[in-house]
Amino acid sequence: MAEVVIAPLTNRAEFLTEWEALYAQAADPSFFQSPAWMKSWLEGAPDDAKLSRISAGNGGAPKLMGAFSVAPRKPPLLGLRESWFHEFGDAQRDAVYAEYVDFLAADEASHELRRDAVCAIIEENGNTDGFVFRNLTDDMMSAVFSAAAICEMSGRVLNEQPVYGCDLSGDDFMDGLSASLQSKIRRAIRLYEERGPLAAHIAATPEEKAAAWDRLKTLHKSGWAARGKPSVFDNPHLTAFHERLQEIAPADCHLFEVKAGDDVIAVLYNFVHGKEVMNYQSGFKFEEDNRLAPGFVAHALAAQYYQKAGFEIYDLLAGEANYKSRLGEPHAILTSLVLERPTWRNKLRSFLKR
């Protein structure tokens, strides 16, 4: 029988040391479970965050680890008290948006071990109305629903999102695209080349990275302002998180710039993890001539660049979008859900939503 231990996450250095050791044993951990991501996330915790750690194993070093917080009731007294797995329950801070969420687990960690760990979180927080799990892998989703059945709680799916990826195992990424999309991209490239050579470049020096990061933010903000919407980079917690992440893991954070002559038309913010590249954020120079298609051009050039470098997948990450479905194929589903206790607050919430 595995031992599951939950304790306040007060010694972050100790937690990160154990996390790094388990990460080295994990069969296929995601970038969003990397020690760099976790360190950056913990450093952004609110001062009053009620963070707990969970570990499980059969004595000795843990075979499974995770973290969760319990957010205060919003509004006080009448609001729900919720536990958030690998999040703070704070919309501004949780905008960093981890994907492929799961316990960090050694190769031999079973479905039952994940399930028992989720049960332990539920039992530890007896006065909590709900337990929020976002962007779960299939393994984690299955464990959470199994725990819900054992603990006699209802599970409500909040969202299901496909994850699109570009397969880089062929000879030339462009050859795998539809004829119409190939034509669209090549026409845009010809138009851009009228301004000068089209060149792709990954920022290398600290000075180049700082300049590319500023250009990414500027392009992203202008693009969303044109749609009458705010940019994610208006969120200081998100911006600070990624600046910490780039400082902690500079080799894993690529700023991929595309220029037409001297004109920067796109900046892609990518994560590198093993043989995978993940496009996390982007900024494009949109113009009146819609034939230019800076997004399609930049992603196609990035896919070709990483293909030549030996990578196996260019992951466009979760969410429905035209460019994702045209450039890639769905290869996973990420599920967000909440487990709910039959408390009077949840019953009142359900009644008011009818």
C-alpha positions as CSV (number, residue, x, y, z in Angstrom):
1,M,0.0,0.0,0.0
2,A,1.5,3.3,-1.1
3,E,1.9,6.1,1.5
4,V,0.5,9.4,0.5
5,V,1.7,12.5,2.4
6,I,0.2,16.0,2.3
7,A,1.9,18.9,4.1
8,P,2.2,22.7,3.8
9,L,4.6,23.7,1.0
10,T,6.7,26.0,3.2
11,N,10.2,24.8,2.3
12,R,10.2,25.5,-1.4
13,A,13.9,24.7,-1.9
14,E,13.5,21.2,-0.4
15,F,10.4,20.6,-2.6
16,L,12.2,21.7,-5.7
17,T,15.2,19.5,-4.9
18,E,12.9,16.5,-4.6
19,W,10.9,17.5,-7.7
20,E,14.1,17.7,-9.8
21,A,15.2,14.2,-8.6
22,L,11.8,12.7,-9.5
23,Y,11.7,14.6,-12.8
24,A,15.0,12.8,-13.8
25,Q,13.2,9.4,-13.2
26,A,10.0,10.3,-15.0
27,A,9.4,8.4,-18.2
28,D,7.9,11.2,-20.3
29,P,7.5,14.4,-18.2
30,S,6.2,17.5,-19.9
31,F,7.9,20.9,-20.1
32,F,5.2,22.2,-17.9
33,Q,6.5,19.8,-15.2
34,S,10.1,20.9,-15.6
35,P,12.0,22.1,-12.5
36,A,12.4,25.5,-14.3
37,W,8.6,25.9,-14.8
38,M,7.9,24.8,-11.2
39,K,10.5,27.2,-9.8
40,S,9.1,30.1,-11.8
41,W,5.6,29.2,-10.8
42,L,6.4,29.0,-7.1
43,E,8.2,32.3,-7.1
44,G,5.1,34.0,-8.4
45,A,2.8,32.7,-5.6
46,P,0.8,35.3,-3.7
47,D,2.1,36.2,-0.3
48,D,-0.9,34.7,1.4
49,A,-1.1,31.6,-0.8
50,K,-2.1,28.4,1.1
51,L,0.0,26.0,-0.8
52,S,0.4,22.3,0.0
53,R,2.6,19.6,-1.4
54,I,1.6,16.0,-2.0
55,S,3.9,13.0,-2.4
56,A,3.4,9.3,-2.6
57,G,5.5,6.2,-2.6
58,N,6.5,3.1,-0.7
59,G,9.1,4.6,1.5
60,G,12.2,6.4,0.5
61,A,12.1,8.9,-2.4
62,P,8.7,9.8,-3.6
63,K,7.3,8.2,-6.8
64,L,4.7,10.8,-7.3
65,M,4.5,14.5,-6.5
66,G,2.2,17.5,-6.9
67,A,1.1,20.8,-5.4
68,F,-2.2,22.5,-4.9
69,S,-3.6,25.6,-3.2
70,V,-6.8,26.4,-1.4
71,A,-8.1,29.8,-2.5
72,P,-10.2,32.0,-0.1
73,R,-13.9,32.2,-0.6
74,K,-14.9,34.7,-3.3
75,P,-17.0,36.5,-2.1
76,P,-16.4,35.9,1.6
77,L,-18.9,33.8,3.4
78,L,-21.2,33.0,0.5
79,G,-18.5,32.2,-2.1
80,L,-17.1,28.8,-2.9
81,R,-13.9,27.5,-1.3
82,E,-12.0,25.8,-4.0
83,S,-8.8,23.8,-4.2
84,W,-6.7,24.3,-7.4
85,F,-4.3,21.7,-8.6
86,H,-1.0,23.4,-9.7
87,E,-2.7,26.7,-9.7
88,F,-3.4,29.5,-7.2
89,G,-7.1,30.2,-7.8
90,D,-6.0,33.7,-8.8
91,A,-7.1,34.5,-12.4
92,Q,-4.1,36.9,-13.1
93,R,-1.5,34.5,-11.9
94,D,-3.2,31.4,-13.3
95,A,-3.1,33.0,-16.8
96,V,0.4,31.5,-17.2
97,Y,-1.7,28.4,-18.3
98,A,0.2,25.2,-17.9
99,E,-0.8,22.4,-20.2
100,Y,-0.5,18.5,-20.1
101,V,-1.2,18.8,-16.4
102,D,-0.6,15.7,-14.3
103,F,1.2,14.6,-11.2
104,L,4.9,14.3,-11.7
105,A,5.3,10.5,-11.6
106,A,8.0,7.9,-11.9
107,D,7.6,5.4,-14.7
108,E,6.2,2.7,-12.4
109,A,3.5,5.0,-10.9
110,S,0.1,3.4,-11.5
111,H,-3.4,4.7,-12.2
112,E,-4.2,3.6,-8.6
113,L,-1.4,5.7,-7.2
114,R,-2.7,8.8,-9.0
115,R,-6.2,8.0,-7.9
116,D,-5.2,7.6,-4.2
117,A,-3.3,10.8,-4.3
118,V,-6.4,12.7,-5.6
119,C,-8.5,11.0,-2.9
120,A,-6.0,12.2,-0.3
121,I,-6.3,15.8,-1.5
122,I,-10.1,15.6,-1.2
123,E,-10.0,14.1,2.2
124,E,-7.4,16.6,3.4
125,N,-9.7,19.5,2.5
126,G,-13.0,18.5,4.1
127,N,-14.4,22.0,4.1
128,T,-13.7,22.7,0.5
129,D,-16.6,23.0,-1.9
130,G,-14.8,22.1,-5.1
131,F,-11.5,20.9,-6.6
132,V,-10.4,22.4,-9.9
133,F,-8.1,20.5,-12.3
134,R,-7.3,22.3,-15.6
135,N,-5.8,21.0,-18.8
136,L,-5.4,17.4,-17.7
137,T,-3.8,14.6,-19.6
138,D,-5.9,11.5,-20.2
139,D,-4.1,9.6,-17.4
140,M,-4.8,12.3,-14.9
141,M,-8.4,12.8,-16.0
142,S,-9.1,9.1,-15.5
143,A,-7.5,9.2,-12.0
144,V,-9.5,12.3,-11.0
145,F,-12.8,10.7,-12.1
146,S,-11.9,7.5,-10.3
147,A,-11.3,9.4,-7.1
148,A,-14.6,11.2,-7.5
149,A,-16.4,7.9,-7.6
150,I,-14.7,6.7,-4.5
151,C,-15.2,9.9,-2.6
152,E,-18.8,10.2,-3.7
153,M,-18.4,13.5,-5.5
154,S,-19.8,14.7,-8.8
155,G,-17.4,15.7,-11.6
156,R,-18.3,18.5,-14.0
157,V,-16.3,19.0,-17.2
158,L,-15.5,22.7,-17.7
159,N,-13.7,22.4,-21.1
160,E,-12.2,20.0,-23.5
161,Q,-9.5,21.3,-25.9
162,P,-7.8,19.6,-28.8
163,V,-4.0,19.9,-29.0
164,Y,-2.7,20.3,-32.6
165,G,0.9,19.4,-33.6
166,C,2.9,19.5,-36.8
167,D,4.6,16.2,-37.5
168,L,8.3,16.8,-38.4
169,S,9.2,13.2,-39.2
170,G,8.8,13.6,-43.0
171,D,11.2,15.1,-45.6
172,D,9.8,18.6,-45.9
173,F,7.1,20.0,-43.6
174,M,5.6,22.1,-46.4
175,D,4.9,19.0,-48.5
176,G,2.4,17.7,-46.0
177,L,0.2,20.8,-46.1
178,S,-2.8,21.1,-48.4
179,A,-2.2,22.6,-51.9
180,S,-4.2,25.7,-51.0
181,L,-2.3,26.4,-47.9
182,Q,1.1,25.8,-49.6
183,S,0.0,28.3,-52.3
184,K,-1.1,30.8,-49.6
185,I,2.2,30.6,-47.8
186,R,4.4,30.8,-50.9
187,R,2.5,33.7,-52.3
188,A,3.0,35.6,-49.0
189,I,6.7,34.7,-49.0
190,R,7.0,36.2,-52.5
191,L,5.3,39.4,-51.4
192,Y,7.5,39.7,-48.3
193,E,10.6,39.1,-50.4
194,E,9.9,42.2,-52.4
195,R,11.0,44.1,-49.2
196,G,14.2,42.1,-49.0
197,P,15.4,38.6,-48.0
198,L,13.1,36.7,-45.7
199,A,15.1,35.4,-42.8
200,A,14.4,33.4,-39.6
201,H,16.6,33.7,-36.6
202,I,16.6,32.6,-32.9
203,A,17.7,35.3,-30.6
204,A,21.0,34.2,-29.1
205,T,22.7,36.8,-27.0
206,P,21.1,38.4,-23.9
207,E,20.8,41.7,-25.9
208,E,19.1,39.9,-28.8
209,K,16.7,38.1,-26.5
210,A,15.8,41.3,-24.6
211,A,15.1,43.1,-27.9
212,A,13.1,40.1,-29.3
213,W,11.0,39.8,-26.1
214,D,10.1,43.5,-26.3
215,R,9.2,43.1,-30.0
216,L,7.0,40.1,-29.2
217,K,5.1,42.1,-26.5
218,T,4.7,45.1,-28.8
219,L,3.4,43.1,-31.8
220,H,1.1,41.0,-29.6
221,K,-0.4,44.1,-27.9
222,S,-0.9,45.9,-31.2
223,G,-2.6,42.9,-32.8
224,W,-5.0,42.5,-29.9
225,A,-5.6,46.2,-29.6
226,A,-6.8,46.2,-33.3
227,R,-9.4,43.7,-32.2
228,G,-10.4,45.8,-29.3
229,K,-9.1,43.3,-26.8
230,P,-6.4,43.3,-24.1
231,S,-3.1,41.5,-24.6
232,V,-2.0,38.8,-22.2
233,F,1.2,40.9,-21.8
234,D,-0.9,43.5,-20.0
235,N,-1.0,41.1,-17.1
236,P,2.1,41.9,-15.0
237,H,2.1,38.4,-13.3
238,L,2.2,36.6,-16.6
239,T,5.0,38.8,-18.0
240,A,7.0,38.4,-14.8
241,F,6.5,34.6,-14.8
242,H,8.0,34.3,-18.3
243,E,10.8,36.6,-17.6
244,R,11.8,34.4,-14.6
245,L,11.4,31.3,-16.8
246,Q,13.7,32.7,-19.4
247,E,16.3,33.6,-16.8
248,I,16.1,30.1,-15.2
249,A,16.1,28.1,-18.4
250,P,17.4,30.3,-21.2
251,A,18.3,27.4,-23.5
252,D,14.7,26.1,-23.3
253,C,13.0,29.3,-24.3
254,H,13.3,30.3,-27.9
255,L,12.4,33.7,-29.4
256,F,12.1,32.9,-33.1
257,E,12.1,36.1,-35.2
258,V,11.1,36.4,-38.9
259,K,12.3,39.4,-40.9
260,A,11.5,40.6,-44.4
261,G,14.5,42.8,-45.1
262,D,14.9,44.9,-42.0
263,D,11.2,44.6,-41.1
264,V,10.3,42.2,-38.2
265,I,7.0,40.6,-39.2
266,A,6.7,37.9,-36.5
267,V,8.1,36.8,-33.2
268,L,7.3,33.3,-31.8
269,Y,7.9,32.4,-28.2
270,N,8.7,28.6,-28.2
271,F,9.6,26.1,-25.5
272,V,12.1,23.3,-26.4
273,H,11.8,20.0,-24.6
274,G,13.6,16.9,-25.8
275,K,12.6,16.4,-29.4
276,E,9.6,18.7,-29.1
277,V,9.1,22.4,-29.7
278,M,6.0,24.0,-28.3
279,N,4.7,27.4,-29.6
280,Y,3.4,29.1,-26.5
281,Q,2.9,32.7,-27.7
282,S,3.3,34.9,-30.7
283,G,3.3,38.4,-32.1
284,F,2.7,39.3,-35.7
285,K,2.8,42.5,-37.8
286,F,-0.7,42.5,-39.4
287,E,-1.2,44.8,-42.5
288,E,-4.0,45.8,-44.7
289,D,-2.9,43.4,-47.4
290,N,-4.3,40.1,-46.1
291,R,-2.3,38.1,-48.6
292,L,0.8,38.6,-46.4
293,A,-0.3,36.1,-43.7
294,P,2.5,36.6,-41.2
295,G,1.3,33.9,-38.9
296,F,1.2,31.1,-41.5
297,V,4.6,32.2,-42.8
298,A,6.2,32.3,-39.4
299,H,4.9,29.0,-38.2
300,A,5.8,27.3,-41.5
301,L,9.3,28.6,-41.4
302,A,9.6,27.6,-37.7
303,A,8.4,24.1,-38.5
304,Q,10.9,23.8,-41.3
305,Y,13.7,25.2,-39.1
306,Y,13.1,22.8,-36.3
307,Q,12.6,19.9,-38.7
308,K,16.1,20.5,-40.1
309,A,17.4,20.7,-36.5
310,G,16.1,17.1,-35.8
311,F,13.0,17.8,-33.8
312,E,10.0,15.5,-34.1
313,I,7.0,17.7,-33.4
314,Y,6.1,21.3,-33.5
315,D,3.3,21.5,-31.0
316,L,0.8,24.3,-31.4
317,L,-0.6,23.5,-28.0
318,A,-4.3,23.5,-26.9
319,G,-7.2,25.3,-28.4
320,E,-9.2,25.5,-31.5
321,A,-7.9,27.9,-34.1
322,N,-7.9,28.0,-37.9
323,Y,-4.2,28.2,-38.3
324,K,-3.7,25.2,-35.9
325,S,-6.1,22.9,-37.7
326,R,-4.6,23.9,-41.1
327,L,-1.0,23.5,-40.1
328,G,-1.2,20.5,-37.8
329,E,-3.2,17.5,-36.7
330,P,-4.9,16.9,-33.3
331,H,-2.8,14.5,-31.2
332,A,-4.3,15.0,-27.7
333,I,-7.3,16.3,-25.8
334,L,-6.8,18.3,-22.6
335,T,-9.7,18.3,-20.1
336,S,-10.5,20.8,-17.4
337,L,-13.0,19.7,-14.7
338,V,-14.2,20.4,-11.2
339,L,-15.1,17.9,-8.5
340,E,-18.0,19.2,-6.4
341,R,-19.2,18.3,-2.9
342,P,-22.9,18.5,-2.3
343,T,-22.5,21.5,-0.1
344,W,-25.3,24.1,0.3
345,R,-23.1,26.6,-1.5
346,N,-22.8,24.3,-4.5
347,K,-26.6,23.5,-4.4
348,L,-27.3,27.3,-4.3
349,R,-25.0,27.9,-7.2
350,S,-26.6,25.2,-9.3
351,F,-30.1,26.6,-8.4
352,L,-29.1,30.1,-9.5
353,K,-27.7,28.8,-12.8
354,R,-30.9,27.2,-13.8
